[in-house]
């Protein structure tokens, strides 16, 4: 479980960093936003898949992931980002 959570954290952090770098041009920003949303959709699916059958095993890692996911709930974020 630890390895999976670490990989999910890595994907979220890396994707967010790339998005900030691409934000310089309008076209790159649009393409980057689409890709980022695809990545976050996949991460959301993975988390949902983990939580359902492995609630007890996953529980200790929830706070760790929450620190990374919580900023996605901000008012300036899109509805899709908040949904993820």
VMD Tcl script that builds the backbone (N, CA, C; Angstrom):
set m [mol new atoms 252]
animate dup $m
set s [atomselect $m all]
$s set {name element resname resid chain x y z} {
  {N N UNK 1 A 0.833 -1.186 0.000}
  {CA C UNK 1 A 0.000 0.000 0.000}
  {C C UNK 1 A 0.881 1.255 0.000}
  {N N UNK 2 A 1.959 1.216 0.764}
  {CA C UNK 2 A 2.877 2.363 0.840}
  {C C UNK 2 A 3.394 2.741 -0.551}
  {N N UNK 3 A 3.803 1.763 -1.336}
  {CA C UNK 3 A 4.336 2.039 -2.672}
  {C C UNK 3 A 3.291 2.666 -3.584}
  {N N UNK 4 A 2.076 2.178 -3.505}
  {CA C UNK 4 A 0.999 2.722 -4.336}
  {C C UNK 4 A 0.714 4.169 -3.956}
  {N N UNK 5 A 0.633 4.436 -2.679}
  {CA C UNK 5 A 0.368 5.800 -2.208}
  {C C UNK 5 A 1.506 6.736 -2.618}
  {N N UNK 6 A 2.737 6.280 -2.505}
  {CA C UNK 6 A 3.879 7.107 -2.912}
  {C C UNK 6 A 3.819 7.429 -4.404}
  {N N UNK 7 A 3.436 6.464 -5.210}
  {CA C UNK 7 A 3.327 6.697 -6.651}
  {C C UNK 7 A 2.196 7.670 -6.970}
  {N N UNK 8 A 1.086 7.538 -6.277}
  {CA C UNK 8 A -0.029 8.464 -6.486}
  {C C UNK 8 A 0.395 9.883 -6.111}
  {N N UNK 9 A 1.075 10.036 -4.996}
  {CA C UNK 9 A 1.573 11.350 -4.592}
  {C C UNK 9 A 2.520 11.910 -5.647}
  {N N UNK 10 A 3.411 11.068 -6.146}
  {CA C UNK 10 A 4.367 11.492 -7.170}
  {C C UNK 10 A 3.640 11.983 -8.427}
  {N N UNK 11 A 2.630 11.249 -8.856}
  {CA C UNK 11 A 1.885 11.624 -10.062}
  {C C UNK 11 A 1.172 12.960 -9.866}
  {N N UNK 12 A 0.535 13.147 -8.735}
  {CA C UNK 12 A -0.181 14.405 -8.475}
  {C C UNK 12 A 0.786 15.575 -8.441}
  {N N UNK 13 A 1.869 15.432 -7.699}
  {CA C UNK 13 A 2.847 16.525 -7.555}
  {C C UNK 13 A 3.507 16.837 -8.897}
  {N N UNK 14 A 3.935 15.810 -9.617}
  {CA C UNK 14 A 4.609 16.003 -10.895}
  {C C UNK 14 A 3.676 16.650 -11.914}
  {N N UNK 15 A 2.458 16.182 -11.970}
  {CA C UNK 15 A 1.492 16.742 -12.904}
  {C C UNK 15 A 1.212 18.213 -12.603}
  {N N UNK 16 A 1.076 18.544 -11.341}
  {CA C UNK 16 A 0.835 19.931 -10.950}
  {C C UNK 16 A 2.014 20.826 -11.313}
  {N N UNK 17 A 3.233 20.343 -11.107}
  {CA C UNK 17 A 4.422 21.121 -11.463}
  {C C UNK 17 A 4.491 21.362 -12.965}
  {N N UNK 18 A 4.211 20.335 -13.753}
  {CA C UNK 18 A 4.225 20.488 -15.208}
  {C C UNK 18 A 3.175 21.493 -15.656}
  {N N UNK 19 A 2.029 21.448 -15.043}
  {CA C UNK 19 A 0.957 22.367 -15.391}
  {C C UNK 19 A 1.387 23.807 -15.147}
  {N N UNK 20 A 2.042 24.065 -14.042}
  {CA C UNK 20 A 2.506 25.429 -13.752}
  {C C UNK 20 A 3.538 25.882 -14.771}
  {N N UNK 21 A 4.420 24.970 -15.205}
  {CA C UNK 21 A 5.429 25.323 -16.205}
  {C C UNK 21 A 4.803 25.629 -17.558}
  {N N UNK 22 A 3.751 24.891 -17.906}
  {CA C UNK 22 A 3.098 25.071 -19.207}
  {C C UNK 22 A 2.176 26.276 -19.242}
  {N N UNK 23 A 1.882 26.844 -18.116}
  {CA C UNK 23 A 0.918 27.934 -18.037}
  {C C UNK 23 A 1.388 29.209 -18.747}
  {N N UNK 24 A 2.595 29.220 -19.254}
  {CA C UNK 24 A 3.138 30.422 -19.879}
  {C C UNK 24 A 2.488 30.750 -21.217}
  {N N UNK 25 A 2.112 29.765 -21.991}
  {CA C UNK 25 A 1.457 30.052 -23.262}
  {C C UNK 25 A 0.019 29.558 -23.233}
  {N N UNK 26 A -0.859 30.247 -23.945}
  {CA C UNK 26 A -2.286 29.916 -23.930}
  {C C UNK 26 A -2.534 28.510 -24.466}
  {N N UNK 27 A -1.906 28.145 -25.570}
  {CA C UNK 27 A -2.116 26.826 -26.159}
  {C C UNK 27 A -1.597 25.738 -25.228}
  {N N UNK 28 A -0.417 25.915 -24.717}
  {CA C UNK 28 A 0.159 24.928 -23.804}
  {C C UNK 28 A -0.682 24.819 -22.548}
  {N N UNK 29 A -1.233 25.940 -22.109}
  {CA C UNK 29 A -2.067 25.936 -20.914}
  {C C UNK 29 A -3.307 25.081 -21.150}
  {N N UNK 30 A -3.934 25.235 -22.316}
  {CA C UNK 30 A -5.136 24.463 -22.641}
  {C C UNK 30 A -4.822 22.975 -22.741}
  {N N UNK 31 A -3.783 22.636 -23.477}
  {CA C UNK 31 A -3.385 21.234 -23.641}
  {C C UNK 31 A -2.979 20.652 -22.298}
  {N N UNK 32 A -2.202 21.401 -21.537}
  {CA C UNK 32 A -1.764 20.942 -20.227}
  {C C UNK 32 A -2.930 20.716 -19.284}
  {N N UNK 33 A -3.931 21.584 -19.348}
  {CA C UNK 33 A -5.096 21.446 -18.478}
  {C C UNK 33 A -5.858 20.173 -18.811}
  {N N UNK 34 A -5.985 19.876 -20.104}
  {CA C UNK 34 A -6.672 18.645 -20.506}
  {C C UNK 34 A -5.916 17.418 -20.008}
  {N N UNK 35 A -4.614 17.413 -20.215}
  {CA C UNK 35 A -3.797 16.277 -19.781}
  {C C UNK 35 A -3.831 16.133 -18.267}
  {N N UNK 36 A -3.733 17.261 -17.574}
  {CA C UNK 36 A -3.758 17.222 -16.112}
  {C C UNK 36 A -5.071 16.632 -15.630}
  {N N UNK 37 A -6.171 17.038 -16.266}
  {CA C UNK 37 A -7.462 16.514 -15.845}
  {C C UNK 37 A -7.542 15.013 -16.091}
  {N N UNK 38 A -6.988 14.555 -17.209}
  {CA C UNK 38 A -6.967 13.114 -17.484}
  {C C UNK 38 A -6.185 12.372 -16.405}
  {N N UNK 39 A -5.049 12.929 -16.030}
  {CA C UNK 39 A -4.222 12.317 -14.987}
  {C C UNK 39 A -4.981 12.288 -13.671}
  {N N UNK 40 A -5.598 13.407 -13.309}
  {CA C UNK 40 A -6.323 13.465 -12.047}
  {C C UNK 40 A -7.548 12.554 -12.055}
  {N N UNK 41 A -8.188 12.405 -13.212}
  {CA C UNK 41 A -9.309 11.453 -13.304}
  {C C UNK 41 A -8.820 10.039 -13.019}
  {N N UNK 42 A -7.680 9.696 -13.587}
  {CA C UNK 42 A -7.111 8.363 -13.363}
  {C C UNK 42 A -6.709 8.170 -11.903}
  {N N UNK 43 A -6.123 9.197 -11.309}
  {CA C UNK 43 A -5.742 9.130 -9.898}
  {C C UNK 43 A -6.989 8.951 -9.030}
  {N N UNK 44 A -8.043 9.687 -9.353}
  {CA C UNK 44 A -9.293 9.546 -8.609}
  {C C UNK 44 A -9.856 8.131 -8.712}
  {N N UNK 45 A -9.773 7.561 -9.919}
  {CA C UNK 45 A -10.229 6.183 -10.110}
  {C C UNK 45 A -9.395 5.209 -9.277}
  {N N UNK 46 A -8.081 5.414 -9.290}
  {CA C UNK 46 A -7.188 4.535 -8.509}
  {C C UNK 46 A -7.510 4.617 -7.016}
  {N N UNK 47 A -7.693 5.836 -6.536}
  {CA C UNK 47 A -7.993 6.005 -5.114}
  {C C UNK 47 A -9.320 5.339 -4.755}
  {N N UNK 48 A -10.317 5.536 -5.596}
  {CA C UNK 48 A -11.603 4.905 -5.346}
  {C C UNK 48 A -11.496 3.389 -5.321}
  {N N UNK 49 A -10.690 2.859 -6.234}
  {CA C UNK 49 A -10.491 1.417 -6.303}
  {C C UNK 49 A -9.766 0.897 -5.066}
  {N N UNK 50 A -8.841 1.661 -4.540}
  {CA C UNK 50 A -8.100 1.256 -3.344}
  {C C UNK 50 A -8.948 1.341 -2.077}
  {N N UNK 51 A -9.685 2.413 -1.956}
  {CA C UNK 51 A -10.410 2.668 -0.723}
  {C C UNK 51 A -11.504 1.623 -0.479}
  {N N UNK 52 A -12.230 1.275 -1.508}
  {CA C UNK 52 A -13.362 0.352 -1.322}
  {C C UNK 52 A -12.940 -0.979 -0.694}
  {N N UNK 53 A -12.018 -1.726 -1.290}
  {CA C UNK 53 A -11.693 -3.036 -0.709}
  {C C UNK 53 A -10.664 -2.992 0.428}
  {N N UNK 54 A -9.883 -1.907 0.512}
  {CA C UNK 54 A -8.778 -1.871 1.474}
  {C C UNK 54 A -8.913 -0.728 2.470}
  {N N UNK 55 A -10.103 -0.472 2.941}
  {CA C UNK 55 A -10.342 0.666 3.833}
  {C C UNK 55 A -9.376 0.701 5.009}
  {N N UNK 56 A -9.234 -0.394 5.709}
  {CA C UNK 56 A -8.380 -0.433 6.900}
  {C C UNK 56 A -6.908 -0.223 6.539}
  {N N UNK 57 A -6.460 -0.827 5.467}
  {CA C UNK 57 A -5.063 -0.692 5.051}
  {C C UNK 57 A -4.767 0.699 4.503}
  {N N UNK 58 A -5.758 1.287 3.858}
  {CA C UNK 58 A -5.573 2.594 3.225}
  {C C UNK 58 A -5.687 3.737 4.222}
  {N N UNK 59 A -6.453 3.548 5.245}
  {CA C UNK 59 A -6.742 4.590 6.222}
  {C C UNK 59 A -5.514 5.340 6.749}
  {N N UNK 60 A -4.420 4.666 7.118}
  {CA C UNK 60 A -3.257 5.396 7.632}
  {C C UNK 60 A -2.617 6.358 6.625}
  {N N UNK 61 A -2.886 6.165 5.351}
  {CA C UNK 61 A -2.268 6.989 4.315}
  {C C UNK 61 A -3.159 8.142 3.877}
  {N N UNK 62 A -4.382 8.151 4.347}
  {CA C UNK 62 A -5.342 9.154 3.894}
  {C C UNK 62 A -4.884 10.583 4.203}
  {N N UNK 63 A -4.439 10.837 5.434}
  {CA C UNK 63 A -3.992 12.191 5.810}
  {C C UNK 63 A -2.823 12.645 4.949}
  {N N UNK 64 A -1.952 11.723 4.632}
  {CA C UNK 64 A -0.792 12.015 3.799}
  {C C UNK 64 A -1.232 12.499 2.413}
  {N N UNK 65 A -2.182 11.811 1.841}
  {CA C UNK 65 A -2.703 12.192 0.529}
  {C C UNK 65 A -3.553 13.446 0.605}
  {N N UNK 66 A -4.248 13.612 1.700}
  {CA C UNK 66 A -5.114 14.769 1.858}
  {C C UNK 66 A -4.339 16.077 1.751}
  {N N UNK 67 A -3.129 16.116 2.260}
  {CA C UNK 67 A -2.304 17.326 2.189}
  {C C UNK 67 A -2.031 17.726 0.738}
  {N N UNK 68 A -1.969 16.745 -0.151}
  {CA C UNK 68 A -1.698 17.018 -1.551}
  {C C UNK 68 A -2.991 17.297 -2.318}
  {N N UNK 69 A -4.045 16.615 -1.949}
  {CA C UNK 69 A -5.314 16.724 -2.669}
  {C C UNK 69 A -6.121 17.951 -2.240}
  {N N UNK 70 A -6.034 18.323 -0.978}
  {CA C UNK 70 A -6.847 19.415 -0.444}
  {C C UNK 70 A -6.725 20.726 -1.238}
  {N N UNK 71 A -5.533 21.125 -1.689}
  {CA C UNK 71 A -5.448 22.364 -2.477}
  {C C UNK 71 A -6.274 22.330 -3.765}
  {N N UNK 72 A -6.626 21.154 -4.240}
  {CA C UNK 72 A -7.435 21.031 -5.453}
  {C C UNK 72 A -8.888 21.426 -5.197}
  {N N UNK 73 A -9.274 21.630 -3.948}
  {CA C UNK 73 A -10.641 21.991 -3.608}
  {C C UNK 73 A -10.840 23.502 -3.539}
  {N N UNK 74 A -9.802 24.264 -3.845}
  {CA C UNK 74 A -9.874 25.714 -3.740}
  {C C UNK 74 A -10.908 26.338 -4.661}
  {N N UNK 75 A -11.354 27.525 -4.308}
  {CA C UNK 75 A -12.389 28.227 -5.071}
  {C C UNK 75 A -11.953 28.528 -6.506}
  {N N UNK 76 A -10.659 28.709 -6.724}
  {CA C UNK 76 A -10.171 29.041 -8.063}
  {C C UNK 76 A -10.034 27.801 -8.956}
  {N N UNK 77 A -10.265 26.652 -8.415}
  {CA C UNK 77 A -10.139 25.413 -9.178}
  {C C UNK 77 A -11.431 25.137 -9.936}
  {N N UNK 78 A -11.314 24.400 -11.028}
  {CA C UNK 78 A -12.495 24.059 -11.812}
  {C C UNK 78 A -13.327 23.026 -11.073}
  {N N UNK 79 A -14.566 22.887 -11.509}
  {CA C UNK 79 A -15.452 21.885 -10.899}
  {C C UNK 79 A -14.861 20.487 -11.072}
  {N N UNK 80 A -14.223 20.234 -12.212}
  {CA C UNK 80 A -13.619 18.922 -12.455}
  {C C UNK 80 A -12.477 18.650 -11.485}
  {N N UNK 81 A -11.656 19.686 -11.233}
  {CA C UNK 81 A -10.551 19.502 -10.289}
  {C C UNK 81 A -11.085 19.220 -8.890}
  {N N UNK 82 A -12.092 19.944 -8.491}
  {CA C UNK 82 A -12.671 19.725 -7.157}
  {C C UNK 82 A -13.310 18.328 -7.076}
  {N N UNK 83 A -13.934 17.906 -8.142}
  {CA C UNK 83 A -14.579 16.590 -8.167}
  {C C UNK 83 A -13.546 15.479 -7.974}
  {N N UNK 84 A -12.424 15.616 -8.631}
  {CA C UNK 84 A -11.370 14.611 -8.514}
  {C C UNK 84 A -10.938 14.481 -7.072}
}
mol reanalyze $m
mol bondsrecalc $m
mol representation Tube
mol addrep $m
